Amino acid sequence: MFITQVALTEKWAETYKNKGIGFYSMHPGWAETPGVAKSLPGLSERLSGNLRTGEEGADTIIWLALQPKEKLVSGAFYFDRAEAPKHLMFSATGGSHVLIDSVVDSLRSLSALSS
């Protein structure tokens, strides 16, 4: 999901750059939440007490929502209130753009939007 989120953010930022709309992606960090405990029980148990709180995980998304768009970079990825690298070595995110047009076409089809 992360790969698609970042690539869609970049795609939409480029597509709508002249419309005055900003698109941003972010990562909350690993937080000790019921969702993490249920979906990744081993990780949750091993790192119990060392994960972020729900509030700490929500910090960057709230910060992004409150920033004037002039202070942000459309298409950027944010972590801990700062722009962060999107494509790390060996993470396989750099090639995600190959499939993104088909994802966008599928979304348009599902929402009945024209190209």
Backbone as XML, in Angstrom:
<?xml version="1.0"?>
<chain id="A" units="angstrom">
  <residue number="1" name="MET">
    <atom name="N" x="0.809" y="-1.192" z="0.000"/>
    <atom name="CA" x="0.000" y="0.000" z="0.000"/>
    <atom name="C" x="0.856" y="1.261" z="0.000"/>
  </residue>
  <residue number="2" name="PHE">
    <atom name="N" x="1.923" y="1.266" z="0.774"/>
    <atom name="CA" x="2.787" y="2.440" z="0.855"/>
    <atom name="C" x="3.277" y="2.865" z="-0.527"/>
  </residue>
  <residue number="3" name="ILE">
    <atom name="N" x="3.704" y="1.899" z="-1.329"/>
    <atom name="CA" x="4.236" y="2.207" z="-2.654"/>
    <atom name="C" x="3.171" y="2.902" z="-3.490"/>
  </residue>
  <residue number="4" name="THR">
    <atom name="N" x="1.952" y="2.383" z="-3.486"/>
    <atom name="CA" x="0.867" y="2.975" z="-4.264"/>
    <atom name="C" x="0.518" y="4.357" z="-3.742"/>
  </residue>
  <residue number="5" name="GLN">
    <atom name="N" x="0.473" y="4.515" z="-2.438"/>
    <atom name="CA" x="0.147" y="5.812" z="-1.834"/>
    <atom name="C" x="1.123" y="6.887" z="-2.298"/>
  </residue>
  <residue number="6" name="VAL">
    <atom name="N" x="2.401" y="6.601" z="-2.249"/>
    <atom name="CA" x="3.423" y="7.572" z="-2.640"/>
    <atom name="C" x="3.331" y="7.864" z="-4.131"/>
  </residue>
  <residue number="7" name="ALA">
    <atom name="N" x="3.202" y="6.830" z="-4.949"/>
    <atom name="CA" x="3.137" y="7.026" z="-6.397"/>
    <atom name="C" x="1.872" y="7.771" z="-6.805"/>
  </residue>
  <residue number="8" name="LEU">
    <atom name="N" x="0.729" y="7.459" z="-6.180"/>
    <atom name="CA" x="-0.505" y="8.189" z="-6.483"/>
    <atom name="C" x="-0.378" y="9.657" z="-6.082"/>
  </residue>
  <residue number="9" name="THR">
    <atom name="N" x="0.227" y="9.909" z="-4.958"/>
    <atom name="CA" x="0.423" y="11.293" z="-4.511"/>
    <atom name="C" x="1.246" y="12.061" z="-5.534"/>
  </residue>
  <residue number="10" name="GLU">
    <atom name="N" x="2.320" y="11.446" z="-6.008"/>
    <atom name="CA" x="3.149" y="12.097" z="-7.033"/>
    <atom name="C" x="2.367" y="12.303" z="-8.324"/>
  </residue>
  <residue number="11" name="LYS">
    <atom name="N" x="1.616" y="11.295" z="-8.746"/>
    <atom name="CA" x="0.833" y="11.368" z="-9.986"/>
    <atom name="C" x="-0.206" y="12.486" z="-9.894"/>
  </residue>
  <residue number="12" name="TRP">
    <atom name="N" x="-0.960" y="12.519" z="-8.791"/>
    <atom name="CA" x="-1.990" y="13.540" z="-8.646"/>
    <atom name="C" x="-1.384" y="14.930" z="-8.517"/>
  </residue>
  <residue number="13" name="ALA">
    <atom name="N" x="-0.259" y="15.062" z="-7.854"/>
    <atom name="CA" x="0.409" y="16.363" z="-7.741"/>
    <atom name="C" x="0.778" y="16.884" z="-9.127"/>
  </residue>
  <residue number="14" name="GLU">
    <atom name="N" x="1.270" y="15.995" z="-9.971"/>
    <atom name="CA" x="1.636" y="16.393" z="-11.337"/>
    <atom name="C" x="0.392" y="16.694" z="-12.176"/>
  </residue>
  <residue number="15" name="THR">
    <atom name="N" x="-0.611" y="15.843" z="-12.086"/>
    <atom name="CA" x="-1.831" y="16.000" z="-12.879"/>
    <atom name="C" x="-2.558" y="17.305" z="-12.559"/>
  </residue>
  <residue number="16" name="TYR">
    <atom name="N" x="-2.604" y="17.670" z="-11.283"/>
    <atom name="CA" x="-3.381" y="18.826" z="-10.855"/>
    <atom name="C" x="-2.530" y="20.017" z="-10.425"/>
  </residue>
  <residue number="17" name="LYS">
    <atom name="N" x="-1.292" y="20.064" z="-10.886"/>
    <atom name="CA" x="-0.373" y="21.129" z="-10.439"/>
    <atom name="C" x="-0.866" y="22.530" z="-10.764"/>
  </residue>
  <residue number="18" name="ASN">
    <atom name="N" x="-1.648" y="22.691" z="-11.817"/>
    <atom name="CA" x="-2.142" y="24.024" z="-12.191"/>
    <atom name="C" x="-3.533" y="24.317" z="-11.641"/>
  </residue>
  <residue number="19" name="LYS">
    <atom name="N" x="-4.025" y="23.487" z="-10.764"/>
    <atom name="CA" x="-5.372" y="23.656" z="-10.208"/>
    <atom name="C" x="-5.353" y="24.212" z="-8.784"/>
  </residue>
  <residue number="20" name="GLY">
    <atom name="N" x="-4.170" y="24.416" z="-8.213"/>
    <atom name="CA" x="-4.087" y="24.949" z="-6.860"/>
    <atom name="C" x="-4.373" y="23.929" z="-5.764"/>
  </residue>
  <residue number="21" name="ILE">
    <atom name="N" x="-4.295" y="22.640" z="-6.128"/>
    <atom name="CA" x="-4.557" y="21.574" z="-5.162"/>
    <atom name="C" x="-3.234" y="20.914" z="-4.792"/>
  </residue>
  <residue number="22" name="GLY">
    <atom name="N" x="-3.010" y="20.689" z="-3.503"/>
    <atom name="CA" x="-1.794" y="20.016" z="-3.048"/>
    <atom name="C" x="-2.085" y="18.588" z="-2.629"/>
  </residue>
  <residue number="23" name="PHE">
    <atom name="N" x="-1.149" y="17.690" z="-2.907"/>
    <atom name="CA" x="-1.267" y="16.283" z="-2.528"/>
    <atom name="C" x="-0.035" y="15.890" z="-1.728"/>
  </residue>
  <residue number="24" name="TYR">
    <atom name="N" x="-0.245" y="15.216" z="-0.615"/>
    <atom name="CA" x="0.858" y="14.868" z="0.282"/>
    <atom name="C" x="0.637" y="13.459" z="0.824"/>
  </residue>
  <residue number="25" name="SER">
    <atom name="N" x="1.716" y="12.748" z="1.043"/>
    <atom name="CA" x="1.632" y="11.453" z="1.719"/>
    <atom name="C" x="2.501" y="11.526" z="2.963"/>
  </residue>
  <residue number="26" name="MET">
    <atom name="N" x="2.218" y="10.633" z="3.910"/>
    <atom name="CA" x="2.979" y="10.656" z="5.160"/>
    <atom name="C" x="2.985" y="9.274" z="5.787"/>
  </residue>
  <residue number="27" name="HIS">
    <atom name="N" x="3.881" y="9.079" z="6.722"/>
    <atom name="CA" x="3.940" y="7.838" z="7.494"/>
    <atom name="C" x="3.889" y="8.218" z="8.963"/>
  </residue>
  <residue number="28" name="PRO">
    <atom name="N" x="3.016" y="7.566" z="9.736"/>
    <atom name="CA" x="2.887" y="7.914" z="11.146"/>
    <atom name="C" x="3.959" y="7.296" z="12.035"/>
  </residue>
  <residue number="29" name="GLY">
    <atom name="N" x="4.794" y="6.420" z="11.486"/>
    <atom name="CA" x="5.695" y="5.646" z="12.330"/>
    <atom name="C" x="4.910" y="4.486" z="12.915"/>
  </residue>
  <residue number="30" name="TRP">
    <atom name="N" x="5.588" y="3.558" z="13.531"/>
    <atom name="CA" x="4.908" y="2.418" z="14.127"/>
    <atom name="C" x="4.337" y="2.832" z="15.468"/>
  </residue>
  <residue number="31" name="ALA">
    <atom name="N" x="3.014" y="2.779" z="15.578"/>
    <atom name="CA" x="2.338" y="3.204" z="16.798"/>
    <atom name="C" x="1.658" y="2.014" z="17.469"/>
  </residue>
  <residue number="32" name="GLU">
    <atom name="N" x="1.598" y="2.068" z="18.770"/>
    <atom name="CA" x="0.966" y="1.016" z="19.562"/>
    <atom name="C" x="-0.544" y="1.245" z="19.536"/>
  </residue>
  <residue number="33" name="THR">
    <atom name="N" x="-1.185" y="0.673" z="18.512"/>
    <atom name="CA" x="-2.621" y="0.840" z="18.323"/>
    <atom name="C" x="-3.271" y="-0.533" z="18.192"/>
  </residue>
  <residue number="34" name="PRO">
    <atom name="N" x="-4.583" y="-0.619" z="18.360"/>
    <atom name="CA" x="-5.268" y="-1.901" z="18.177"/>
    <atom name="C" x="-5.055" y="-2.472" z="16.768"/>
  </residue>
  <residue number="35" name="GLY">
    <atom name="N" x="-4.969" y="-1.613" z="15.767"/>
    <atom name="CA" x="-4.747" y="-2.080" z="14.394"/>
    <atom name="C" x="-3.406" y="-2.768" z="14.224"/>
  </residue>
  <residue number="36" name="VAL">
    <atom name="N" x="-2.354" y="-2.203" z="14.782"/>
    <atom name="CA" x="-1.025" y="-2.817" z="14.712"/>
    <atom name="C" x="-1.022" y="-4.112" z="15.521"/>
  </residue>
  <residue number="37" name="ALA">
    <atom name="N" x="-1.631" y="-4.092" z="16.703"/>
    <atom name="CA" x="-1.675" y="-5.295" z="17.548"/>
    <atom name="C" x="-2.392" y="-6.435" z="16.842"/>
  </residue>
  <residue number="38" name="LYS">
    <atom name="N" x="-3.459" y="-6.138" z="16.117"/>
    <atom name="CA" x="-4.228" y="-7.176" z="15.434"/>
    <atom name="C" x="-3.538" y="-7.661" z="14.164"/>
  </residue>
  <residue number="39" name="SER">
    <atom name="N" x="-3.022" y="-6.737" z="13.359"/>
    <atom name="CA" x="-2.449" y="-7.128" z="12.066"/>
    <atom name="C" x="-1.001" y="-7.607" z="12.166"/>
  </residue>
  <residue number="40" name="LEU">
    <atom name="N" x="-0.264" y="-7.140" z="13.164"/>
    <atom name="CA" x="1.142" y="-7.526" z="13.347"/>
    <atom name="C" x="1.385" y="-7.895" z="14.817"/>
  </residue>
  <residue number="41" name="PRO">
    <atom name="N" x="0.747" y="-8.965" z="15.281"/>
    <atom name="CA" x="0.844" y="-9.288" z="16.713"/>
    <atom name="C" x="2.269" y="-9.557" z="17.195"/>
  </residue>
  <residue number="42" name="GLY">
    <atom name="N" x="3.091" y="-10.211" z="16.388"/>
    <atom name="CA" x="4.474" y="-10.482" z="16.789"/>
    <atom name="C" x="5.268" y="-9.207" z="16.983"/>
  </residue>
  <residue number="43" name="LEU">
    <atom name="N" x="5.162" y="-8.297" z="16.031"/>
    <atom name="CA" x="5.851" y="-7.005" z="16.127"/>
    <atom name="C" x="5.342" y="-6.231" z="17.337"/>
  </residue>
  <residue number="44" name="SER">
    <atom name="N" x="4.037" y="-6.212" z="17.491"/>
    <atom name="CA" x="3.434" y="-5.485" z="18.596"/>
    <atom name="C" x="3.923" y="-6.012" z="19.950"/>
  </residue>
  <residue number="45" name="GLU">
    <atom name="N" x="3.986" y="-7.332" z="20.082"/>
    <atom name="CA" x="4.451" y="-7.926" z="21.347"/>
    <atom name="C" x="5.934" y="-7.647" z="21.588"/>
  </residue>
  <residue number="46" name="ARG">
    <atom name="N" x="6.766" y="-7.832" z="20.549"/>
    <atom name="CA" x="8.214" y="-7.616" z="20.699"/>
    <atom name="C" x="8.558" y="-6.176" z="21.028"/>
  </residue>
  <residue number="47" name="LEU">
    <atom name="N" x="7.804" y="-5.241" z="20.452"/>
    <atom name="CA" x="8.131" y="-3.827" z="20.633"/>
    <atom name="C" x="7.215" y="-3.116" z="21.617"/>
  </residue>
  <residue number="48" name="SER">
    <atom name="N" x="6.398" y="-3.872" z="22.329"/>
    <atom name="CA" x="5.476" y="-3.279" z="23.291"/>
    <atom name="C" x="6.212" y="-2.337" z="24.250"/>
  </residue>
  <residue number="49" name="GLY">
    <atom name="N" x="5.673" y="-1.151" z="24.380"/>
    <atom name="CA" x="6.298" y="-0.144" z="25.229"/>
    <atom name="C" x="7.328" y="0.699" z="24.507"/>
  </residue>
  <residue number="50" name="ASN">
    <atom name="N" x="7.730" y="0.280" z="23.308"/>
    <atom name="CA" x="8.721" y="1.034" z="22.539"/>
    <atom name="C" x="8.131" y="1.648" z="21.263"/>
  </residue>
  <residue number="51" name="LEU">
    <atom name="N" x="6.859" y="1.387" z="21.016"/>
    <atom name="CA" x="6.209" y="1.971" z="19.846"/>
    <atom name="C" x="5.664" y="3.351" z="20.207"/>
  </residue>
  <residue number="52" name="ARG">
    <atom name="N" x="5.334" y="4.119" z="19.189"/>
    <atom name="CA" x="4.741" y="5.437" z="19.419"/>
    <atom name="C" x="3.338" y="5.279" z="19.992"/>
  </residue>
  <residue number="53" name="THR">
    <atom name="N" x="2.870" y="6.304" z="20.649"/>
    <atom name="CA" x="1.476" y="6.329" z="21.082"/>
    <atom name="C" x="0.618" y="6.681" z="19.864"/>
  </residue>
  <residue number="54" name="GLY">
    <atom name="N" x="-0.676" y="6.462" z="19.979"/>
    <atom name="CA" x="-1.582" y="6.871" z="18.903"/>
    <atom name="C" x="-1.473" y="8.354" z="18.611"/>
  </residue>
  <residue number="55" name="GLU">
    <atom name="N" x="-1.337" y="9.145" z="19.671"/>
    <atom name="CA" x="-1.213" y="10.603" z="19.511"/>
    <atom name="C" x="0.072" y="10.967" z="18.757"/>
  </residue>
  <residue number="56" name="GLU">
    <atom name="N" x="1.167" y="10.292" z="19.096"/>
    <atom name="CA" x="2.436" y="10.549" z="18.389"/>
    <atom name="C" x="2.325" y="10.140" z="16.920"/>
  </residue>
  <residue number="57" name="GLY">
    <atom name="N" x="1.619" y="9.035" z="16.662"/>
    <atom name="CA" x="1.416" y="8.599" z="15.281"/>
    <atom name="C" x="0.581" y="9.587" z="14.482"/>
  </residue>
  <residue number="58" name="ALA">
    <atom name="N" x="-0.371" y="10.239" z="15.135"/>
    <atom name="CA" x="-1.256" y="11.190" z="14.456"/>
    <atom name="C" x="-0.635" y="12.568" z="14.281"/>
  </residue>
  <residue number="59" name="ASP">
    <atom name="N" x="0.482" y="12.831" z="14.926"/>
    <atom name="CA" x="1.062" y="14.172" z="14.937"/>
    <atom name="C" x="1.316" y="14.741" z="13.540"/>
  </residue>
  <residue number="60" name="THR">
    <atom name="N" x="1.971" y="13.997" z="12.668"/>
    <atom name="CA" x="2.346" y="14.551" z="11.360"/>
    <atom name="C" x="1.135" y="14.819" z="10.480"/>
  </residue>
  <residue number="61" name="ILE">
    <atom name="N" x="0.130" y="13.945" z="10.503"/>
    <atom name="CA" x="-1.045" y="14.185" z="9.655"/>
    <atom name="C" x="-1.800" y="15.428" z="10.120"/>
  </residue>
  <residue number="62" name="ILE">
    <atom name="N" x="-1.865" y="15.646" z="11.426"/>
    <atom name="CA" x="-2.513" y="16.849" z="11.951"/>
    <atom name="C" x="-1.685" y="18.079" z="11.579"/>
  </residue>
  <residue number="63" name="TRP">
    <atom name="N" x="-0.378" y="17.971" z="11.728"/>
    <atom name="CA" x="0.520" y="19.068" z="11.357"/>
    <atom name="C" x="0.348" y="19.417" z="9.876"/>
  </residue>
  <residue number="64" name="LEU">
    <atom name="N" x="0.298" y="18.386" z="9.007"/>
    <atom name="CA" x="0.109" y="18.633" z="7.570"/>
    <atom name="C" x="-1.203" y="19.371" z="7.301"/>
  </residue>
  <residue number="65" name="ALA">
    <atom name="N" x="-2.263" y="18.940" z="7.967"/>
    <atom name="CA" x="-3.578" y="19.551" z="7.742"/>
    <atom name="C" x="-3.611" y="21.020" z="8.141"/>
  </residue>
  <residue number="66" name="LEU">
    <atom name="N" x="-2.755" y="21.409" z="9.071"/>
    <atom name="CA" x="-2.757" y="22.787" z="9.569"/>
    <atom name="C" x="-1.759" y="23.709" z="8.868"/>
  </residue>
  <residue number="67" name="GLN">
    <atom name="N" x="-0.909" y="23.156" z="8.001"/>
    <atom name="CA" x="0.107" y="23.974" z="7.333"/>
    <atom name="C" x="-0.470" y="24.715" z="6.136"/>
  </residue>
  <residue number="68" name="PRO">
    <atom name="N" x="-0.044" y="25.951" z="5.925"/>
    <atom name="CA" x="-0.403" y="26.628" z="4.672"/>
    <atom name="C" x="0.267" y="25.869" z="3.521"/>
  </residue>
  <residue number="69" name="LYS">
    <atom name="N" x="-0.453" y="25.691" z="2.410"/>
    <atom name="CA" x="0.108" y="24.882" z="1.321"/>
    <atom name="C" x="1.412" y="25.456" z="0.772"/>
  </residue>
  <residue number="70" name="GLU">
    <atom name="N" x="1.647" y="26.739" z="0.973"/>
    <atom name="CA" x="2.893" y="27.347" z="0.496"/>
    <atom name="C" x="4.112" y="26.817" z="1.250"/>
  </residue>
  <residue number="71" name="LYS">
    <atom name="N" x="3.901" y="26.252" z="2.435"/>
    <atom name="CA" x="5.015" y="25.709" z="3.215"/>
    <atom name="C" x="5.292" y="24.241" z="2.906"/>
  </residue>
  <residue number="72" name="LEU">
    <atom name="N" x="4.449" y="23.633" z="2.060"/>
    <atom name="CA" x="4.570" y="22.206" z="1.751"/>
    <atom name="C" x="4.891" y="22.001" z="0.280"/>
  </residue>
  <residue number="73" name="VAL">
    <atom name="N" x="5.398" y="20.831" z="-0.039"/>
    <atom name="CA" x="5.728" y="20.475" z="-1.419"/>
    <atom name="C" x="4.702" y="19.455" z="-1.897"/>
  </residue>
  <residue number="74" name="SER">
    <atom name="N" x="3.894" y="19.830" z="-2.884"/>
    <atom name="CA" x="2.900" y="18.904" z="-3.413"/>
    <atom name="C" x="3.614" y="17.705" z="-4.033"/>
  </residue>
  <residue number="75" name="GLY">
    <atom name="N" x="3.126" y="16.520" z="-3.719"/>
    <atom name="CA" x="3.747" y="15.296" z="-4.198"/>
    <atom name="C" x="4.785" y="14.732" z="-3.241"/>
  </residue>
  <residue number="76" name="ALA">
    <atom name="N" x="5.061" y="15.468" z="-2.166"/>
    <atom name="CA" x="6.103" y="15.052" z="-1.226"/>
    <atom name="C" x="5.572" y="14.035" z="-0.217"/>
  </residue>
  <residue number="77" name="PHE">
    <atom name="N" x="6.508" y="13.369" z="0.424"/>
    <atom name="CA" x="6.244" y="12.399" z="1.482"/>
    <atom name="C" x="6.788" y="12.982" z="2.785"/>
  </residue>
  <residue number="78" name="TYR">
    <atom name="N" x="5.977" y="12.951" z="3.836"/>
    <atom name="CA" x="6.370" y="13.561" z="5.108"/>
    <atom name="C" x="6.436" y="12.523" z="6.225"/>
  </residue>
  <residue number="79" name="PHE">
    <atom name="N" x="7.395" y="12.729" z="7.119"/>
    <atom name="CA" x="7.577" y="11.892" z="8.303"/>
    <atom name="C" x="8.096" y="12.788" z="9.416"/>
  </residue>
  <residue number="80" name="ASP">
    <atom name="N" x="7.498" y="12.715" z="10.579"/>
    <atom name="CA" x="7.894" y="13.546" z="11.717"/>
    <atom name="C" x="7.991" y="15.031" z="11.349"/>
  </residue>
  <residue number="81" name="ARG">
    <atom name="N" x="6.934" y="15.526" z="10.716"/>
    <atom name="CA" x="6.796" y="16.945" z="10.349"/>
    <atom name="C" x="7.855" y="17.461" z="9.375"/>
  </residue>
  <residue number="82" name="ALA">
    <atom name="N" x="8.464" y="16.582" z="8.624"/>
    <atom name="CA" x="9.489" y="17.020" z="7.658"/>
    <atom name="C" x="9.372" y="16.204" z="6.381"/>
  </residue>
  <residue number="83" name="GLU">
    <atom name="N" x="9.760" y="16.819" z="5.277"/>
    <atom name="CA" x="9.803" y="16.077" z="4.019"/>
    <atom name="C" x="10.871" y="14.990" z="4.147"/>
  </residue>
  <residue number="84" name="ALA">
    <atom name="N" x="10.535" y="13.797" z="3.699"/>
    <atom name="CA" x="11.432" y="12.651" z="3.841"/>
    <atom name="C" x="11.625" y="11.981" z="2.485"/>
  </residue>
  <residue number="85" name="PRO">
    <atom name="N" x="12.712" y="11.218" z="2.340"/>
    <atom name="CA" x="12.927" y="10.488" z="1.081"/>
    <atom name="C" x="11.799" y="9.491" z="0.834"/>
  </residue>
  <residue number="86" name="LYS">
    <atom name="N" x="11.392" y="9.375" z="-0.421"/>
    <atom name="CA" x="10.306" y="8.453" z="-0.786"/>
    <atom name="C" x="10.830" y="7.113" z="-1.253"/>
  </residue>
  <residue number="87" name="HIS">
    <atom name="N" x="11.946" y="7.131" z="-1.895"/>
    <atom name="CA" x="12.447" y="5.920" z="-2.536"/>
    <atom name="C" x="13.815" y="5.567" z="-1.963"/>
  </residue>
  <residue number="88" name="LEU">
    <atom name="N" x="13.806" y="4.656" z="-1.009"/>
    <atom name="CA" x="15.040" y="4.230" z="-0.368"/>
    <atom name="C" x="15.659" y="3.074" z="-1.139"/>
  </residue>
  <residue number="89" name="MET">
    <atom name="N" x="16.980" y="2.960" z="-1.074"/>
    <atom name="CA" x="17.667" y="1.863" z="-1.743"/>
    <atom name="C" x="17.113" y="0.522" z="-1.275"/>
  </residue>
  <residue number="90" name="PHE">
    <atom name="N" x="16.938" y="-0.376" z="-2.191"/>
    <atom name="CA" x="16.479" y="-1.742" z="-1.935"/>
    <atom name="C" x="15.036" y="-1.827" z="-1.438"/>
  </residue>
  <residue number="91" name="SER">
    <atom name="N" x="14.271" y="-0.755" z="-1.514"/>
    <atom name="CA" x="12.892" y="-0.799" z="-1.010"/>
    <atom name="C" x="11.878" y="-1.115" z="-2.103"/>
  </residue>
  <residue number="92" name="ALA">
    <atom name="N" x="12.299" y="-1.116" z="-3.353"/>
    <atom name="CA" x="11.443" y="-1.441" z="-4.502"/>
    <atom name="C" x="10.338" y="-0.416" z="-4.744"/>
  </residue>
  <residue number="93" name="THR">
    <atom name="N" x="10.459" y="0.789" z="-4.212"/>
    <atom name="CA" x="9.423" y="1.792" z="-4.451"/>
    <atom name="C" x="9.657" y="2.578" z="-5.730"/>
  </residue>
  <residue number="94" name="GLY">
    <atom name="N" x="10.865" y="2.629" z="-6.213"/>
    <atom name="CA" x="11.171" y="3.418" z="-7.401"/>
    <atom name="C" x="10.447" y="2.949" z="-8.638"/>
  </residue>
  <residue number="95" name="GLY">
    <atom name="N" x="10.163" y="1.654" z="-8.750"/>
    <atom name="CA" x="9.494" y="1.104" z="-9.919"/>
    <atom name="C" x="7.983" y="1.156" z="-9.848"/>
  </residue>
  <residue number="96" name="SER">
    <atom name="N" x="7.426" y="1.727" z="-8.800"/>
    <atom name="CA" x="5.976" y="1.730" z="-8.611"/>
    <atom name="C" x="5.241" y="2.554" z="-9.661"/>
  </residue>
  <residue number="97" name="HIS">
    <atom name="N" x="5.928" y="3.455" z="-10.326"/>
    <atom name="CA" x="5.288" y="4.318" z="-11.320"/>
    <atom name="C" x="4.893" y="3.559" z="-12.571"/>
  </residue>
  <residue number="98" name="VAL">
    <atom name="N" x="5.482" y="2.412" z="-12.789"/>
    <atom name="CA" x="5.161" y="1.618" z="-13.975"/>
    <atom name="C" x="3.686" y="1.212" z="-13.965"/>
  </residue>
  <residue number="99" name="LEU">
    <atom name="N" x="3.159" y="0.880" z="-12.812"/>
    <atom name="CA" x="1.779" y="0.413" z="-12.697"/>
    <atom name="C" x="0.777" y="1.496" z="-12.340"/>
  </residue>
  <residue number="100" name="ILE">
    <atom name="N" x="1.251" y="2.683" z="-12.014"/>
    <atom name="CA" x="0.352" y="3.683" z="-11.457"/>
    <atom name="C" x="-0.722" y="4.146" z="-12.434"/>
  </residue>
  <residue number="101" name="ASP">
    <atom name="N" x="-0.417" y="4.207" z="-13.730"/>
    <atom name="CA" x="-1.433" y="4.623" z="-14.693"/>
    <atom name="C" x="-2.597" y="3.640" z="-14.722"/>
  </residue>
  <residue number="102" name="SER">
    <atom name="N" x="-2.314" y="2.345" z="-14.585"/>
    <atom name="CA" x="-3.404" y="1.371" z="-14.562"/>
    <atom name="C" x="-4.230" y="1.511" z="-13.280"/>
  </residue>
  <residue number="103" name="VAL">
    <atom name="N" x="-3.579" y="1.851" z="-12.169"/>
    <atom name="CA" x="-4.310" y="2.090" z="-10.925"/>
    <atom name="C" x="-5.219" y="3.305" z="-11.095"/>
  </residue>
  <residue number="104" name="VAL">
    <atom name="N" x="-4.704" y="4.382" z="-11.674"/>
    <atom name="CA" x="-5.493" y="5.591" z="-11.894"/>
    <atom name="C" x="-6.659" y="5.288" z="-12.831"/>
  </residue>
  <residue number="105" name="ASP">
    <atom name="N" x="-6.416" y="4.534" z="-13.900"/>
    <atom name="CA" x="-7.503" y="4.163" z="-14.818"/>
    <atom name="C" x="-8.568" y="3.356" z="-14.094"/>
  </residue>
  <residue number="106" name="SER">
    <atom name="N" x="-8.167" y="2.432" z="-13.246"/>
    <atom name="CA" x="-9.125" y="1.637" z="-12.471"/>
    <atom name="C" x="-9.944" y="2.510" z="-11.540"/>
  </residue>
  <residue number="107" name="LEU">
    <atom name="N" x="-9.288" y="3.453" z="-10.877"/>
    <atom name="CA" x="-10.006" y="4.368" z="-9.979"/>
    <atom name="C" x="-11.007" y="5.227" z="-10.742"/>
  </residue>
  <residue number="108" name="ARG">
    <atom name="N" x="-10.606" y="5.694" z="-11.911"/>
    <atom name="CA" x="-11.528" y="6.490" z="-12.734"/>
    <atom name="C" x="-12.717" y="5.654" z="-13.154"/>
  </residue>
  <residue number="109" name="SER">
    <atom name="N" x="-12.468" y="4.422" z="-13.553"/>
    <atom name="CA" x="-13.535" y="3.520" z="-13.967"/>
    <atom name="C" x="-14.498" y="3.250" z="-12.816"/>
  </residue>
  <residue number="110" name="LEU">
    <atom name="N" x="-13.957" y="2.975" z="-11.638"/>
    <atom name="CA" x="-14.800" y="2.699" z="-10.474"/>
    <atom name="C" x="-15.624" y="3.909" z="-10.057"/>
  </residue>
  <residue number="111" name="SER">
    <atom name="N" x="-15.065" y="5.108" z="-10.259"/>
    <atom name="CA" x="-15.780" y="6.318" z="-9.846"/>
    <atom name="C" x="-16.557" y="6.959" z="-10.988"/>
  </residue>
  <residue number="112" name="ALA">
    <atom name="N" x="-16.496" y="6.346" z="-12.163"/>
    <atom name="CA" x="-17.204" y="6.841" z="-13.363"/>
    <atom name="C" x="-16.718" y="8.223" z="-13.782"/>
  </residue>
  <residue number="113" name="LEU">
    <atom name="N" x="-15.423" y="8.521" z="-13.558"/>
    <atom name="CA" x="-14.840" y="9.777" z="-14.015"/>
    <atom name="C" x="-14.203" y="9.574" z="-15.383"/>
  </residue>
  <residue number="114" name="SER">
    <atom name="N" x="-14.257" y="10.588" z="-16.198"/>
    <atom name="CA" x="-13.607" y="10.493" z="-17.506"/>
    <atom name="C" x="-12.142" y="10.862" z="-17.380"/>
  </residue>
  <residue number="115" name="SER">
    <atom name="N" x="-11.324" y="10.453" z="-18.370"/>
    <atom name="CA" x="-9.896" y="10.779" z="-18.353"/>
    <atom name="C" x="-9.744" y="12.206" z="-18.526"/>
  </residue>
</chain>
